[in-house]
Each structure stands twice: as C-alpha cells, then as structure tokens.
C-alpha cells in the first residue's frame, strides 16, 4: 500500500545528512514516493533551527555527521526534551551497521523507525508507511491529548494495552506518561511495572523510578535508578532522573556529579549542559559552571532549547571576574531575547539583573539602586518564583561586596528565606546564591529555622488532638510567609483529619486558593525552566 496521491502531495519532508550524495538519494526516494515538498540540510545545528521554526510530516536523519561530534540521536534527544517534535511528525533515523545497536535502543524512546544502510526505496517507503499507520491507529489517543483530556487518553491507552491491540506497547508508554501527568502515580507505576515484567525495557524501568519520585518515594526511586544505571551506564535519561532524586534528597554534590555525567554522555545537549552549569554555580564551582554555561551559549543561544537563566548566571560570574566585555555581550544577548519575547516578565527580570551588574561595574550606584528596587518590588507577587529569588539574592550579595548598602536589603533577604526555605536543598541553593555572604547566609538559616519552628508548633496542635487549630495555624503562617511547605502541610493535615474538622469544606477552598497561587513551584528546586521532575519522560505533545 502506497501513500495516496493527496497524502503524498500534502507531505512536507526534511532530509538531514552531511553527505551530499546520500542526501540527494534520500530526497529522490521521497519524491519517488510522491512527497510533494522536500527540504534538506547538511548540519545538525541547521536542522535544529528548521525543526524549531517549521513543522514537517517526515524527517529522515542520518545518525553520523562528518566533522561533527553531534549525532542524529543527540538532535532527537534535544527535540524530544524540548517538546519540539509533534506526534504527527514521522522521524526515521538512517544508520550504518556499526551504530545499529544505539539506534535500535533509540527506537524505544521516541523514534518512529530506522533504516540500515544500504537500503532500497521500497524499505524507506515501508518504514514511512508503518510510522504513519501507527499515528492513524492511535489517532483517538492523540486527539484526546491535543484536547488536553489526558484522563480519557490514558484510559484509551490502558484499554489498548490490556487488549494487546495494535501498537499496545507504544500505547502503554504514552498511557503511563499520561497517568503521571494527571497525578495518578499508582496507575503509572503499575503500568510501567507490568510492561517491565513483560519485556525488560530500560524506559519501563526508568518510568518506575519516575513514578516513585512523583509519589515521594525517594529511597525506592534511588534504588531503581542505581540498578538501571548499573545495567545501562550510557543511558543519559536515567542520570537526569537520578540527579532530580538527589536534589530532592538534599545531596546537591552528588546531583552535580550526576548531571556532569549526563552532559558528558551527550556533550551537545544544551539542556543538560545548562542543568550542570546552573547547579555548579550555586555550589560555588565557578570554573565548572562557566565552562558548561559558555558551551551551552556556543551551541545555541538563539535556540528554543536554550534557557536564558544560564546567561544571567554567566553575567554574575563575568561580573565577579571583572570582565566588562563578556558582561556586555551577555547584556546584548538578553536584549535580543527580550525583543523576541517582549511581553515576558521573566525576560524583563533577566535583563534588569544584568543591567544592575553592568551599572555597578561602571560605578553608577543610583541606577543600581533604582533597578534593584524594581526587582524587589515583586517579592510577594505570585510570579516571583525561586529563580527570581536566587537572582535577587545574588545581586544583593554583590552590592554588599561593593559597599552599596540598602536599608531594606536584609528585610528582603528574610522575606525570600521565609518564602523559599522549603527544604535543605532549597536553603543550600539560597546560600549559594549569596556566595555564602555571612550576614545574608545567617538570615537565610534563620528563615529556615523559623519555618521549621512554625511547622513544629502547628503539628503539636494536631498531635494533641486539635487538628483544626493546626490547619488554621499553618494556613495563617503560610499566607504570611507564602511558604509552600506550610501551605502543603496544612492541606495534608486537613485531608488526614477531615472527619474531625467541622468547617472542612471552607478550609479546603481557602487552602486550594493558596496552593494555586504559591505552590506551583515553591516546593521544587528550580534549575532553569526545565521541569526536572519530567526528566527522562516521553514528550506528550500532539
């Protein structure tokens, strides 16, 4: 069965191959199938740009690229993690026998198919047809995902899995991801476990670890990941998730080693380099952080995969190194980024931070103070996340180094500490942001101690038989400090003692309002925009 004439003519294809002869052959094969629009590129960086800005129905990508250490698999991994490859796109990797094993493993992650060189036109057509057929068979699932009806999509996946319908294994993986997305960790874990028991697949074991992480079972997740890494030492996604678990456990030094390993396995991954560089910055490993973040800038500062928080941290280190030329370059890059996202408060904050440093370096104290006041005005806003908090702390510490003393600076540090000291790891990162400035670090530790004391006093009410008082106390302190830990604890106590609390429904409404406003990011350590909890997952983009 061939593509219908209309299907073929409507198709847009991209061929990515560094060899002009191979590229020409693949393009001619696609045209012979009847594909109407065929584009080409010889470099991975150019291909990334094409795929970021245009949508294709078919992508044929060579695994190996001459004069480039970056492979087709590296490109696919970055596209998948950054949600730049829609389900509607058929991605086919073309490879020689020598890299067959790697490509076969990749087929389990997000690849539609692969071709072994040399191949005939009929083989290419068969692969494309198979991949497009799968998308047609699973169309109802993809439509539900596109409509954001994730629960319905998960049910459809589960039905296909249990019935062992066509593409049941692929449906199982999508279904498990969907269960994680809707917060049904038990169903996700059960599905991953069932797949793993049927076929011992690395992604299924990784899914188990991710479900355990999502359910707060850190020790279990760590054990699963250690076993997986021992079996698959080159499985970069496993290190992404292991790093997240180590961060949650407060083992930031171990997490840095793990992220460094992931970046070493995939040296051209912008997102992994940035995670590595950002954590190194907060742990005071400036040389390591600078090398990783500068490399990520060289790889793709204009890419959609690039997170401009990396530029902000580079600006801090270039300021510390008194490198005005490089600092000016960062400001220029942030200015261009803001032009592309002129309505983004996040980008506006980034540029403001860099300009504070530039003004301070130039001795323009009045400009510095004005810009810092603008940054601090948002401390109690819903959109002032932990990233904004650490950037402001880093700026305040550098102002103190230059003897620019602000009367309200210490109160700002206290407010930030009270809001974002939700764990040992978050406290350590806040201290890292102030470069362990003794005065500010002491205020941060005081803030952490104060939050712990508030939680302990409230829980004492619960233990003494007054859960309603505990909930009220936690809610009051949570609203005062905006601390997500206190708000979430209030929700947990309320849920546990619902039968004993008369105004349960009213309290649920009040807590949910606080949670929606202040808990979306407040309980997780942030390393840029990347959602580290979903690391290693299958992208769910319709």
Long-range contacts (C-beta under 8 A, 24 or more apart in sequence): 1-129, 2-33, 2-34, 2-125, 2-129, 3-33, 3-34, 3-35, 3-125, 3-128, 3-129, 3-132, 5-34, 8-33, 8-34, 8-35, 8-36, 9-34, 9-35, 9-36, 10-36, 10-57, 11-35, 11-36, 11-37, 11-57, 11-58, 12-36, 12-37, 12-39, 12-54, 12-55, 12-56, 12-57, 12-58, 13-37, 13-38, 13-39, 13-56, 13-57, 13-58, 13-59, 13-60, 14-38, 14-39, 14-40, 14-41, 14-47, 14-50, 14-51, 14-56, 14-58, 14-59, 14-60, 15-39, 15-40, 15-41, 15-60, 16-40, 16-41, 16-42, 16-44, 16-47, 16-59, 16-60, 16-61, 16-62, 16-72, 16-75, 17-42, 17-60, 17-61, 17-62, 17-94, 18-42, 18-43, 18-62, 18-64, 18-65, 18-66, 18-67, 18-68, 19-62, 19-66, 22-62, 22-94, 26-60, 26-94, 26-124, 29-121, 29-124, 29-125, 30-58, 30-60, 30-124, 32-121, 33-121, 33-124, 33-125, 33-128, 43-68, 44-68, 44-70, 44-71, 44-72, 44-74, 44-75, 44-268, 45-299, 45-300, 47-75, 48-75, 48-78, 48-79, 48-300, 48-303, 48-305, 49-303, 51-79, 51-84, 51-85, 52-84, 52-303, 52-304, 52-305, 55-86, 55-88, 55-89, 56-89, 57-88, 57-89, 57-90, 58-89, 58-90, 58-92, 58-128, 59-89, 59-90, 59-91, 59-92, 60-92, 60-94, 60-124, 61-91, 61-92, 61-93, 61-94, 62-93, 62-94, 62-95, 63-93, 63-94, 63-95, 63-96, 63-99, 63-102, 63-103, 64-95, 64-96, 64-99, 69-267, 69-268, 70-267, 70-268, 73-102, 73-103, 73-106, 74-266, 74-268, 74-269, 76-106, 76-109, 76-110, 76-111, 77-109, 77-236, 77-266, 77-269, 78-268, 78-269, 78-270, 78-271, 78-305, 80-109, 80-110, 80-538, 80-539, 81-269, 81-271, 81-305, 81-530, 81-535, 81-539, 82-271, 82-304, 82-305, 83-539, 83-541, 84-304, 84-305, 85-110, 85-539, 85-541, 86-541, 86-542, 87-135, 87-142, 87-145, 87-541, 87-542, 88-135, 88-142, 88-542, 90-128, 90-131, 90-132, 90-135, 91-131, 92-124, 92-127, 92-128, 92-131, 94-119, 105-202, 108-201, 108-202, 108-203, 109-203, 109-237, 109-538, 110-538, 110-539, 134-167, 134-170, 137-166, 137-167, 138-167, 138-170, 138-171, 138-174, 141-171, 141-174, 142-542, 143-542, 145-174, 145-178, 145-540, 145-542, 146-542, 150-178, 150-181, 150-182, 150-540, 151-178, 151-182, 153-178, 154-178, 154-179, 154-182, 154-184, 154-187, 158-187, 158-191, 161-191, 161-194, 169-195, 169-199, 173-203, 173-204, 173-207, 173-538, 174-538, 174-540, 176-207, 176-211, 177-207, 177-537, 177-538, 177-540, 178-540, 180-210, 180-211, 180-214, 180-534, 180-537, 181-540, 183-214, 185-211, 185-214, 185-215, 186-215, 188-214, 189-215, 202-228, 202-231, 202-232, 202-235, 202-238, 203-237, 203-538, 205-231, 206-235, 206-237, 206-238, 206-241, 206-536, 207-537, 209-238, 209-241, 209-242, 209-245, 210-241, 210-533, 210-534, 210-535, 210-536, 210-537, 213-241, 213-244, 213-245, 213-248, 213-533, 214-533, 218-245, 218-248, 218-249, 221-245, 222-246, 222-249, 234-265, 236-262, 236-265, 236-266, 236-269, 236-272, 237-535, 237-536, 238-536, 239-265, 240-272, 240-275, 240-532, 240-535, 240-536, 241-535, 241-536, 243-275, 243-532, 243-535, 244-532, 244-533, 244-535, 247-279, 247-425, 247-525, 247-527, 247-532, 248-423, 248-425, 248-525, 249-425, 250-423, 250-424, 250-425, 250-428, 252-279, 252-282, 252-283, 252-425, 252-428, 252-429, 253-283, 255-279, 256-280, 256-283, 256-285, 260-288, 263-292, 268-299, 270-296, 270-299, 270-300, 270-303, 270-305, 270-306, 271-305, 271-307, 271-530, 273-299, 274-306, 274-307, 274-309, 274-310, 274-527, 274-528, 274-530, 275-527, 275-528, 275-530, 275-532, 277-310, 277-313, 278-309, 278-310, 278-313, 278-527, 278-528, 279-527, 281-313, 281-316, 281-317, 281-432, 282-390, 282-428, 282-429, 282-432, 282-433, 283-432, 284-432, 284-435, 284-436, 286-317, 286-320, 289-313, 289-317, 290-314, 290-317, 297-333, 301-333, 302-336, 307-528, 307-529, 307-530, 308-333, 308-334, 308-337, 308-347, 308-350, 309-350, 309-387, 309-391, 309-528, 309-529, 310-528, 311-337, 311-350, 311-354, 312-350, 312-353, 312-354, 312-391, 315-353, 315-354, 315-357, 316-357, 316-394, 316-398, 319-357, 319-360, 319-361, 319-398, 320-398, 322-361, 324-358, 324-361, 327-354, 327-357, 327-358, 327-361, 328-358, 330-354, 331-355, 331-358, 345-383, 346-387, 346-388, 349-375, 349-378, 349-388, 349-391, 350-391, 353-391, 353-392, 353-394, 353-395, 356-395, 357-395, 357-398, 360-398, 360-399, 360-402, 360-404, 365-404, 368-399, 368-404, 369-404, 369-406, 372-396, 372-399, 372-406, 376-408, 376-412, 379-412, 379-415, 379-416, 379-419, 380-415, 380-482, 382-517, 382-518, 385-521, 385-522, 385-526, 386-420, 386-426, 386-429, 386-521, 386-522, 386-525, 386-526, 387-526, 387-528, 389-416, 389-419, 389-420, 389-430, 389-433, 390-429, 390-430, 390-433, 391-433, 392-416, 393-430, 393-433, 393-434, 393-440, 394-433, 394-434, 394-435, 396-434, 396-440, 397-433, 397-434, 397-435, 397-437, 397-440, 400-437, 400-439, 400-440, 401-437, 410-439, 410-440, 410-443, 413-440, 413-443, 413-444, 414-443, 414-446, 414-447, 416-444, 416-447, 417-443, 417-444, 417-445, 417-446, 417-447, 417-448, 418-447, 418-450, 418-451, 418-481, 418-482, 418-483, 419-481, 419-482, 419-483, 419-522, 420-483, 420-522, 421-447, 421-448, 421-451, 421-483, 421-485, 422-451, 422-483, 422-484, 422-485, 422-522, 422-523, 423-485, 423-523, 423-525, 425-525, 426-525, 429-525, 451-481, 451-483, 451-485, 451-486, 454-481, 454-486, 455-485, 455-486, 455-489, 458-486, 458-489, 458-490, 458-493, 459-489, 459-493, 462-493, 462-497, 467-493, 467-494, 467-496, 467-497, 467-500, 467-501, 468-497, 468-500, 468-501, 468-502, 468-503, 471-497, 471-501, 471-507, 471-511, 472-507, 475-507, 475-510, 475-511, 475-514, 478-514, 478-518, 479-514, 482-518, 482-522, 483-518, 483-522, 484-518, 484-519, 484-522, 484-523, 485-522, 485-523, 487-511, 487-514, 487-515, 487-518, 487-519, 487-522, 488-515, 488-519, 488-523, 490-514, 491-515
